[in-house]
Amino acid sequence: MKIICIGRNYIDHAKEMNSPVPTSPVIFMKPETALIPKNHPFHYPLFTKDLHYETELVVRINKNGKHIEERFAHKYYSEIGIGIDFTARDIQSDLKEKGLPWEKAKAWDHSAPIAEKFIKVKDIEDLNNISFTLLKNGEKVQEGNSKDMIFSIDHLIAEISKYFMLKIGDLIFTGTPAGVGSVKIGDHLEAYIEDLSMLQFKIN
Ligand code: MG
């Protein structure tokens, strides 16, 4: 399986990064090894001094497809979850400056913790109005809503599948809202969809 991530899908986040608002989705990938094995602790990586959380709604693909039209995209997923697109911000800034690819900043082992449980789309009232939040040490640091996505889930699936065949089990990280920030060893993160606590773990 593969993990496809969308950069700058919320205007307020693009602004906080001093990045232009994209006119088509910014796409990058993480390998399967970016997931964390069940019950495995999260460790602060040795190669960064500025590890940032980015909380994102995650779509799990449930049907293989290529060149999917936007109007049929809803047939290719039935569950929404939440995850953290961990980013070594110091490394990313350096790579961006040099015009180099982002993998060392974004795609390393365990850089994509996700909630074990997903929510069925049929149990979600409005896909374009899903609120989600991240608490750091009990304090709200990120608050997003799918209604603020620049590109909707269905649009993302159409765009991604022009380039990459989507396969059952693939995950799409749909972008982070504003409020990204750093973590340190000992911090506790907890991510919510609406008022459901979906993912909680400590930085070791
Ligand atoms: Mg991200």
Residues whose N, C-alpha, C, O or C-beta is under 5 A from the ligand:
A	BS01	MG	I6 E54 D85 G175 T176
